[in-house]
């Protein structure tokens, strides 16, 4: 099952939390220092069910910021705008 979103989503290489910024390649500790604890953490699994990462979800200001963590570092940053932002499906990686 892939990620299906009904609301517009944008990928980015950085995201601001207040006056601080998270960028691709930042470690998990930096994410927690800048953004705090996520609203929700989802496991990312490959097609065999093995965990290959996590998705940190931050619900704020009418949008959801999705930070994908792989190998302990930020691998992707996406923002979902609109009311469907909190209703995301389970994530499955390609491999």
C-alpha positions in Angstrom: 0.0 0.0 0.0 1.5 3.4 -1.0 1.1 6.8 0.5 -2.1 8.4 -0.7 -2.9 12.0 0.1 -6.0 13.9 -0.9 -4.5 17.3 0.0 -1.7 19.1 -1.9 1.8 18.1 -0.8 5.1 19.8 -1.5 8.6 18.3 -1.1 11.4 20.5 0.1 15.1 20.3 1.2 14.4 22.3 4.4 11.6 23.3 6.8 11.4 26.1 9.4 10.2 25.6 12.9 10.0 29.1 14.3 13.4 30.8 13.6 15.2 27.4 13.3 15.6 25.2 10.2 15.8 21.4 9.6 17.6 20.4 6.4 18.2 17.1 4.5 20.9 15.2 6.2 20.3 16.5 9.7 20.4 13.9 12.5 17.4 12.8 14.6 18.8 14.7 17.6 18.8 17.9 15.6 15.2 17.3 14.5 14.1 16.9 18.1 16.1 20.0 19.2 14.6 22.2 16.5 11.0 20.8 16.1 10.4 19.0 19.4 8.7 15.6 19.7 6.6 14.7 16.7 2.8 14.5 16.9 3.0 11.0 15.5 5.8 8.6 14.3 5.0 6.0 11.6 7.3 3.1 10.7 8.3 2.9 7.0 8.5 -0.7 5.8 9.7 -2.3 2.6 7.6 -4.7 0.6 8.8 -7.6 2.8 7.7 -5.8 6.0 11.2 -4.9 7.2 11.5 -1.5 8.8 13.6 0.9 6.6 12.9 4.2 8.4 10.4 6.3 10.2 8.2 9.3 9.3 7.9 12.0 11.9 4.6 13.8 11.5 4.1 17.3 12.9 0.6 18.7 12.9 0.7 22.5 13.0 -0.9 25.6 11.6 -3.4 23.8 9.4 -0.7 21.7 7.7 1.3 18.5 8.4 5.0 18.5 8.1 6.4 15.0 7.3 10.0 14.3 8.0 11.3 11.0 6.7 14.2 9.5 8.7 16.5 6.8 7.2 19.7 5.7 8.7 19.3 8.2 11.5 19.2 11.2 9.2 16.6 13.4 7.5 16.0 11.8 4.0 12.9 13.7 2.9 10.8 16.7 4.0 7.2 17.1 2.8 4.4 19.5 3.8 0.7 18.6 3.3 -1.8 21.4 3.4 -5.5 21.1 4.0 -7.9 19.1 6.2 -6.7 15.7 5.0 -3.2 16.3 6.3 -3.7 14.2 9.4 -5.3 11.3 7.6 -2.3 9.7 5.9 -2.0 6.1 5.1 0.7 3.6 6.1 4.0 4.2 4.2 5.7 1.5 2.3 9.1 2.0 0.7 9.9 0.7 -2.8 12.6 -1.6 -1.3 
